[in-house]
Amino acid sequence: MRNHKIDARMFKAFCDENRLKILELLRNGEQCACMLLEELNISQSTLSHHMRILCDSGIVDGRKEGKWMYYSISKEGKESALKALGEITDVPEMQELVQCCCN
């Protein structure tokens, strides 16, 4: 049985326009937070909020170098999200009809 709490945390990462823009920017490889700030035209505290959600979800990895954070898409996080989506939406070929309690 899937852990719905973990899945919800992971899918929350995809439920915001700015986080989707961040993921699109990270498709080109690791990016410094300063570059993300420039591209998104948001405050540092707003970026930190979004990056915390993305990192907590496992979709993004972060590393600190000096005073800056660098972010990249996590290969394992991506694979985990794809697997979860596949398992949640998988429909067996032969489904047994379930009797509705209303009939």
DRENZAKOL-858706 format. One line per 10 residues: number of its first residue (from 1); for each residue x, y, z of C-alpha. Coordinates in Angstrom, 1 decimal, always signed. Layout:
BEGIN
NUM> X Y Z | ...
***
This chain:
BEGIN
1> +0.0 +0.0 +0.0 | +1.3 +3.4 -0.9 | +2.2 +6.0 +1.7 | -0.3 +8.8 +0.8 | +1.5 +11.3 +3.1 | +4.7 +11.0 +1.2 | +2.9 +11.0 -2.2 | +1.0 +14.2 -1.2 | +4.3 +15.9 -0.2 | +5.8 +14.9 -3.5
11> +2.8 +16.0 -5.7 | +2.5 +19.3 -3.7 | +5.7 +20.3 -5.4 | +3.9 +20.3 -8.8 | +1.0 +22.4 -7.6 | +2.3 +25.9 -8.0 | +3.1 +27.9 -11.1 | +6.4 +29.2 -9.7 | +7.6 +25.7 -8.7 | +6.8 +24.5 -12.2
21> +8.8 +27.4 -13.7 | +11.7 +26.5 -11.3 | +11.6 +22.8 -12.5 | +11.7 +24.0 -16.1 | +14.7 +26.2 -15.4 | +16.4 +23.2 -13.7 | +16.0 +21.0 -16.8 | +19.1 +22.7 -18.2 | +21.1 +21.5 -15.2 | +22.2 +22.8 -11.8
31> +21.3 +26.5 -11.2 | +22.4 +28.9 -8.5 | +19.6 +30.5 -6.4 | +20.7 +33.9 -7.6 | +19.9 +32.9 -11.2 | +16.5 +31.6 -10.2 | +15.8 +34.8 -8.4 | +16.6 +36.8 -11.6 | +14.6 +34.6 -13.9 | +11.5 +34.4 -11.7
41> +11.5 +38.0 -10.4 | +10.4 +36.9 -6.9 | +11.8 +37.7 -3.4 | +14.5 +35.6 -1.8 | +12.1 +34.5 +0.9 | +9.5 +33.4 -1.7 | +12.2 +31.4 -3.5 | +13.3 +29.8 -0.2 | +9.7 +28.8 +0.5 | +9.4 +27.1 -3.0
51> +12.8 +25.5 -2.8 | +12.0 +24.0 +0.6 | +8.9 +22.4 -0.8 | +10.7 +21.1 -3.9 | +13.6 +19.7 -1.8 | +11.3 +18.2 +0.9 | +9.4 +16.4 -1.9 | +12.7 +14.8 -3.1 | +12.2 +16.2 -6.6 | +15.1 +18.7 -6.2
61> +18.5 +18.4 -4.6 | +20.2 +21.4 -3.1 | +23.8 +22.0 -2.1 | +25.5 +25.0 -0.5 | +28.6 +26.5 -1.8 | +29.8 +29.6 +0.0 | +26.8 +31.8 +0.6 | +24.8 +30.5 -2.3 | +22.6 +27.4 -2.8 | +22.7 +25.4 -6.0
71> +19.7 +23.3 -7.1 | +19.2 +20.5 -9.5 | +16.5 +18.0 -10.4 | +17.0 +14.7 -8.4 | +17.1 +11.7 -10.7 | +15.8 +9.5 -7.9 | +13.1 +12.0 -7.1 | +12.0 +12.2 -10.7 | +11.9 +8.4 -10.9 | +10.0 +8.1 -7.6
81> +7.4 +10.7 -8.8 | +6.9 +8.8 -12.1 | +6.6 +5.5 -10.3 | +4.0 +6.9 -7.9 | +1.9 +8.4 -10.6 | +2.0 +5.2 -12.5 | +1.0 +3.1 -9.5 | -1.8 +5.5 -8.4 | -3.3 +5.7 -11.9 | -2.8 +2.1 -13.0
91> -6.0 +0.5 -14.1 | -5.9 -3.3 -14.3 | -7.0 -4.7 -17.6 | -9.8 -6.8 -16.2 | -11.7 -5.0 -13.5 | -14.3 -6.7 -11.5 | -17.5 -4.7 -11.4 | -18.1 -3.4 -7.9 | -21.7 -3.4 -6.7 | -22.8 +0.1 -5.7
101> -24.3 +0.3 -2.2 | -27.0 +2.7 -3.6 | -28.7 +0.0 -5.7
***
